[in-house]
Amino acid sequence: MLPFPGTQRRLLAARNWLSLEPDLAWDTSRKRMWANWHVEGEMEPFTKVIHPQ
Protein backbone atom coordinates (compact mmCIF):
# COMPACT_ATOMS: atom_id res chain seq x y z
CA MET A 1 0.00 0.00 0.00
CA LEU A 2 1.35 3.45 -0.91
CA PRO A 3 1.54 6.21 1.73
CA PHE A 4 -0.83 9.15 1.56
CA PRO A 5 0.62 12.14 -0.33
CA GLY A 6 2.82 14.34 1.82
CA THR A 7 2.96 11.83 4.70
CA GLN A 8 4.47 8.49 5.60
CA ARG A 9 1.10 7.21 6.82
CA ARG A 10 -0.54 4.28 5.06
CA LEU A 11 -3.67 4.12 7.20
CA LEU A 12 -5.96 6.86 8.48
CA ALA A 13 -7.73 6.36 11.80
CA ALA A 14 -10.47 8.87 10.97
CA ARG A 15 -13.45 9.11 8.67
CA ASN A 16 -12.33 10.08 5.20
CA TRP A 17 -13.46 10.29 1.60
CA LEU A 18 -11.82 10.75 -1.80
CA SER A 19 -12.75 13.25 -4.49
CA LEU A 20 -11.45 13.01 -8.07
CA GLU A 21 -11.45 16.25 -10.03
CA PRO A 22 -10.36 16.86 -13.64
CA ASP A 23 -7.79 19.61 -14.22
CA LEU A 24 -9.69 22.53 -15.72
CA ALA A 25 -6.61 24.42 -16.90
CA TRP A 26 -6.83 26.43 -20.10
CA ASP A 27 -4.27 24.08 -21.71
CA THR A 28 -6.39 21.10 -22.77
CA SER A 29 -3.30 19.01 -23.55
CA ARG A 30 -2.73 18.69 -19.78
CA LYS A 31 -5.22 15.94 -18.98
CA ARG A 32 -4.59 15.49 -15.30
CA MET A 33 -6.76 14.41 -12.40
CA TRP A 34 -6.52 15.67 -8.83
CA ALA A 35 -7.07 13.06 -6.10
CA ASN A 36 -8.03 14.75 -2.82
CA TRP A 37 -8.42 12.71 0.37
CA HIS A 38 -10.57 14.66 2.83
CA VAL A 39 -9.97 13.48 6.40
CA GLU A 40 -11.96 14.36 9.48
CA GLY A 41 -9.89 16.60 11.77
CA GLU A 42 -7.43 17.70 9.03
CA MET A 43 -7.53 21.32 7.81
CA GLU A 44 -6.43 20.52 4.23
CA PRO A 45 -6.95 17.40 2.11
CA PHE A 46 -4.07 15.13 1.14
CA THR A 47 -3.64 15.86 -2.59
CA LYS A 48 -2.03 13.97 -5.43
CA VAL A 49 -1.94 14.84 -9.13
CA ILE A 50 -2.48 11.90 -11.46
CA HIS A 51 -0.77 12.30 -14.84
CA PRO A 52 -1.72 10.13 -17.82
CA GLN A 53 0.98 8.01 -19.35
C-alpha positions as CSV (number, residue, x, y, z in Angstrom):
1,M,0.0,0.0,0.0
2,L,1.3,3.4,-0.9
3,P,1.5,6.2,1.7
4,F,-0.8,9.2,1.6
5,P,0.6,12.1,-0.3
6,G,2.8,14.3,1.8
7,T,3.0,11.8,4.7
8,Q,4.5,8.5,5.6
9,R,1.1,7.2,6.8
10,R,-0.5,4.3,5.1
11,L,-3.7,4.1,7.2
12,L,-6.0,6.9,8.5
13,A,-7.7,6.4,11.8
14,A,-10.5,8.9,11.0
15,R,-13.5,9.1,8.7
16,N,-12.3,10.1,5.2
17,W,-13.5,10.3,1.6
18,L,-11.8,10.7,-1.8
19,S,-12.7,13.3,-4.5
20,L,-11.4,13.0,-8.1
21,E,-11.5,16.2,-10.0
22,P,-10.4,16.9,-13.6
23,D,-7.8,19.6,-14.2
24,L,-9.7,22.5,-15.7
25,A,-6.6,24.4,-16.9
26,W,-6.8,26.4,-20.1
27,D,-4.3,24.1,-21.7
28,T,-6.4,21.1,-22.8
29,S,-3.3,19.0,-23.5
30,R,-2.7,18.7,-19.8
31,K,-5.2,15.9,-19.0
32,R,-4.6,15.5,-15.3
33,M,-6.8,14.4,-12.4
34,W,-6.5,15.7,-8.8
35,A,-7.1,13.1,-6.1
36,N,-8.0,14.8,-2.8
37,W,-8.4,12.7,0.4
38,H,-10.6,14.7,2.8
39,V,-10.0,13.5,6.4
40,E,-12.0,14.4,9.5
41,G,-9.9,16.6,11.8
42,E,-7.4,17.7,9.0
43,M,-7.5,21.3,7.8
44,E,-6.4,20.5,4.2
45,P,-6.9,17.4,2.1
46,F,-4.1,15.1,1.1
47,T,-3.6,15.9,-2.6
48,K,-2.0,14.0,-5.4
49,V,-1.9,14.8,-9.1
50,I,-2.5,11.9,-11.5
51,H,-0.8,12.3,-14.8
52,P,-1.7,10.1,-17.8
53,Q,1.0,8.0,-19.3
